[in-house]
Amino acid sequence: MDGNGPVPVFHWPFDRSHRELPAAARKEGLPAELIELAPLSAGDVLERLGSRERGLTLAEAESRRTRFGANRVAHEERETLAAQLLRRLLNPLNVLLLALAGVSVVMGDIEAAIIIFIMVALSLALAITQERRSSLAAERLRAMVHTTVIVVRATDGAGTEEMGPPEPRELPLEQLVPGDVVHLSAGDMIP
């Protein structure tokens, strides 16, 4: 302890007085803009995003949707049948079985080699069929789920004081734009 008071042993990680996040706290893949906005106050973030507490007007939201596009979640592309087959074939167990089949052929035991080849072929066919079915079922489920978000949008005006009161609206997730003010409740997905 010195004359200025006790020295803190533990530094609270959510203290907003530090503008720069430590390198250890940065996760790979986070956009630089998100890292810059995280320590700012709500008012500063709204100003940076060109928004306000009353939300965007309908015209502003439409302009931003035209500029930035729809807010769609990117899904990974479906793997081709050849790529699936190759990935499954290069499985260590299948490589071992195929090596054993090769050794059986060299040793003259053709029956054992044929049985091993049939086992590997059946295993590949069954695994690929099941994987295809499950991915199709997942796609059908994704198509049935429609995620919505509650957004504050000003009723009229162009961002001036003559705007009407902000109205919380439930919109499809795809209609969300940068600068929207979103209402979140416990259990909500972060859009």
Secondary structure as UniProt FT lines:
FT   TURN            3..4
FT   TURN            13..14
FT   TURN            16..17
FT   HELIX           23..25
FT   TURN            28..29
FT   HELIX           32..37
FT   TURN            38..39
FT   HELIX           42..48
FT   TURN            49..50
FT   TURN            53..54
FT   STRAND          56..57
FT   HELIX           58..68
FT   HELIX           81..89
FT   HELIX           92..107
FT   HELIX           110..144
FT   STRAND          148..154
FT   TURN            161..162
FT   STRAND          167..172
FT   HELIX           173..175
FT   TURN            178..179
FT   STRAND          181..183
FT   TURN            186..187
//
